[in-house]
């Protein structure tokens, strides 16, 4: 892959990952509720989900999954149902008991947050189609595939890690503005509505 083509790929990945999506919202809400250290589990869950989807797509297994209509629909509805569940859970989430001048993070298991994000990522079969459409645009058929795929996958994962960490840091700063129970309740409901919207789109799309 030439330097010019790689820079085009890097720019494309940055633009794609900056756009808000389920992983961005999960990272933001996790950092607001639990702090950056816990949000790192969400970031790593997103990274692993993306990496697994890239590997499945590159090895052709993704094509088998997407060509099996029944399996594809099961995965799609499972992912949508989980996003809807996250939405209703966020809507019903109670604000933390805090002082007016400070914000107290809640406790949560990092591994549970990691599994939650991993499931959301893997339960969206459209990710397989996305990578299957993206990678061929930047591959040189006259050169070995494995080194090129390694560069594409590692770049995507690295950019995903950096952007989601920036989102997490932003969430931590936002948490300081959510000292009142009213502000927390509004944030929880906004997250809930967004998750419900994403889940609904996955069902009808």
C-alpha positions as CSV (number, residue, x, y, z in Angstrom):
1,X,0.0,0.0,0.0
2,X,1.4,3.4,-1.0
3,X,1.7,6.2,1.5
4,X,-0.9,8.3,-0.3
5,X,-3.4,5.4,-0.2
6,X,-2.7,4.8,3.4
7,X,-3.4,8.5,4.3
8,X,-6.7,8.3,2.4
9,X,-7.6,5.2,4.4
10,X,-6.5,6.8,7.7
11,X,-8.6,9.9,6.9
12,X,-11.6,7.7,6.0
13,X,-11.4,5.7,9.2
14,X,-11.1,8.9,11.3
15,X,-14.2,10.4,9.7
16,X,-16.2,7.2,10.1
17,X,-15.3,6.7,13.8
18,X,-16.0,10.3,14.7
19,X,-19.6,9.9,13.6
20,X,-21.7,9.1,16.7
21,X,-22.7,5.4,17.0
22,X,-23.6,2.8,19.7
23,X,-19.9,2.4,20.8
24,X,-19.5,6.2,21.1
25,X,-22.7,6.5,23.2
26,X,-21.8,3.5,25.4
27,X,-18.3,5.0,26.1
28,X,-19.8,8.4,26.8
29,X,-22.5,7.1,29.2
30,X,-20.0,4.8,30.9
31,X,-17.5,7.5,31.5
32,X,-20.2,9.8,32.9
33,X,-21.5,7.2,35.3
34,X,-18.4,5.3,36.3
35,X,-15.3,7.4,35.3
36,X,-12.6,7.0,32.8
37,X,-11.0,3.9,34.4
38,X,-14.2,1.9,34.0
39,X,-14.9,3.4,30.6
40,X,-11.6,1.9,29.4
41,X,-13.3,-1.5,29.6
42,X,-15.9,-0.2,27.2
43,X,-13.2,1.1,24.9
44,X,-11.4,-2.3,24.9
45,X,-14.7,-4.1,24.3
46,X,-15.3,-2.0,21.2
47,X,-11.7,-2.6,20.0
48,X,-12.0,-6.3,20.4
49,X,-15.5,-6.4,18.7
50,X,-14.2,-4.5,15.8
51,X,-11.1,-6.6,15.5
52,X,-13.1,-9.8,15.5
53,X,-15.5,-8.5,12.8
54,X,-12.5,-7.5,10.7
55,X,-10.9,-10.9,11.0
56,X,-14.2,-12.6,10.2
57,X,-14.7,-10.4,7.2
58,X,-11.2,-10.9,5.9
59,X,-11.3,-14.7,6.3
60,X,-14.6,-15.0,4.4
61,X,-16.5,-16.3,7.4
62,X,-18.4,-13.0,7.4
63,X,-19.6,-13.7,3.9
64,X,-21.0,-17.0,5.0
65,X,-22.8,-15.4,7.9
66,X,-24.3,-12.6,5.9
67,X,-25.4,-15.0,3.1
68,X,-27.3,-17.1,5.6
69,X,-30.5,-15.0,5.9
70,X,-31.8,-16.7,9.0
71,X,-28.6,-16.3,11.0
72,X,-28.2,-12.8,9.8
73,X,-31.7,-11.9,11.0
74,X,-31.1,-13.6,14.4
75,X,-28.0,-11.5,15.0
76,X,-29.6,-8.3,13.8
77,X,-32.6,-8.7,16.1
78,X,-30.5,-9.8,19.0
79,X,-28.4,-6.7,18.6
80,X,-31.4,-4.4,18.3
81,X,-33.1,-6.0,21.3
82,X,-30.0,-5.4,23.4
83,X,-29.8,-1.8,22.4
84,X,-33.5,-1.3,23.3
85,X,-32.8,-2.9,26.6
86,X,-29.9,-0.6,27.2
87,X,-32.1,2.3,26.3
88,X,-34.9,1.4,28.7
89,X,-32.3,0.7,31.4
90,X,-30.7,4.1,30.9
91,X,-34.1,5.9,30.9
92,X,-35.0,4.2,34.3
93,X,-31.6,4.7,35.8
94,X,-31.7,6.7,39.1
95,X,-29.4,9.7,39.6
96,X,-26.5,9.4,42.0
97,X,-26.9,10.9,45.4
98,X,-24.4,13.7,45.2
99,X,-23.5,17.0,46.7
100,X,-24.2,20.1,44.7
101,X,-20.5,20.9,44.3
102,X,-19.2,17.4,43.3
103,X,-20.0,14.3,41.3
104,X,-19.7,10.8,42.7
105,X,-19.0,8.0,40.3
106,X,-21.0,4.8,40.7
107,X,-19.4,1.4,41.1
108,X,-19.6,-1.2,38.4
109,X,-17.7,-4.3,37.3
110,X,-15.2,-3.6,34.5
111,X,-15.6,-7.0,33.0
112,X,-19.4,-6.6,32.8
113,X,-18.9,-3.3,31.0
114,X,-16.4,-5.0,28.7
115,X,-18.8,-7.9,27.9
116,X,-21.7,-5.5,27.3
117,X,-19.8,-3.5,24.7
118,X,-18.4,-6.6,23.1
119,X,-21.9,-8.1,22.7
120,X,-23.2,-4.9,21.2
121,X,-20.4,-4.8,18.7
122,X,-20.6,-8.4,17.6
123,X,-24.4,-8.5,17.5
124,X,-24.5,-6.1,14.6
125,X,-23.9,-8.1,11.4
126,X,-23.8,-5.0,9.4
127,X,-20.2,-4.6,10.7
128,X,-19.2,-7.6,8.6
129,X,-20.7,-6.0,5.5
130,X,-19.0,-2.7,6.3
131,X,-15.5,-4.1,6.5
132,X,-16.1,-6.3,3.5
133,X,-17.0,-3.2,1.5
134,X,-14.2,-1.0,3.0
135,X,-11.1,-3.1,2.9
136,X,-11.1,-4.0,-0.9
137,X,-10.9,-0.3,-1.7
138,X,-7.5,-0.1,-0.1
139,X,-5.9,-3.5,-1.0
140,X,-3.4,-4.1,-3.8
141,X,-4.2,-7.4,-5.4
142,X,-0.6,-7.6,-6.8
143,X,0.9,-7.7,-3.3
144,X,0.5,-10.2,-0.4
145,X,-2.8,-9.8,1.4
146,X,-1.8,-10.6,5.0
147,X,0.6,-7.6,5.5
148,X,-1.9,-5.2,4.0
149,X,-4.8,-6.5,6.1
150,X,-2.6,-6.3,9.2
151,X,-2.0,-2.6,8.5
152,X,-5.7,-1.9,7.8
153,X,-6.9,-3.8,11.0
154,X,-4.3,-2.3,13.3
155,X,-4.9,1.2,12.0
156,X,-8.7,0.9,12.5
157,X,-8.2,-0.5,16.0
158,X,-5.7,2.2,17.0
159,X,-7.9,5.1,15.7
160,X,-10.9,3.5,17.5
161,X,-9.0,3.3,20.7
162,X,-7.8,7.0,20.5
163,X,-11.2,8.4,19.6
164,X,-13.1,6.5,22.2
165,X,-10.6,7.5,24.9
166,X,-11.2,11.2,23.9
167,X,-14.9,10.6,24.2
168,X,-14.3,9.0,27.6
169,X,-12.3,12.0,28.8
170,X,-15.0,14.3,27.5
171,X,-17.6,12.3,29.5
172,X,-15.5,12.7,32.6
173,X,-15.6,16.4,32.2
174,X,-19.3,16.4,31.5
175,X,-19.8,14.5,34.7
176,X,-18.7,17.5,36.7
177,X,-21.6,19.4,35.2
178,X,-24.1,16.7,36.3
179,X,-24.1,17.4,40.0
180,X,-27.8,17.9,40.3
181,X,-30.2,15.0,40.1
182,X,-32.2,16.9,37.5
183,X,-29.2,17.1,35.1
184,X,-28.4,13.5,35.7
185,X,-31.9,12.4,35.0
186,X,-32.0,14.4,31.8
187,X,-28.7,12.9,30.7
188,X,-29.9,9.3,31.4
189,X,-33.1,9.9,29.5
190,X,-31.2,11.4,26.5
191,X,-28.9,8.3,26.4
192,X,-31.9,6.1,26.8
193,X,-33.8,7.7,23.9
194,X,-30.6,7.5,21.7
195,X,-30.1,3.8,22.4
196,X,-33.8,3.1,21.7
197,X,-33.5,5.1,18.5
198,X,-30.4,3.1,17.4
199,X,-32.1,-0.2,18.3
200,X,-35.2,0.8,16.3
201,X,-33.2,1.7,13.3
202,X,-31.4,-1.6,13.4
203,X,-34.8,-3.4,13.4
204,X,-36.3,-1.5,10.5
205,X,-33.2,-0.9,8.4
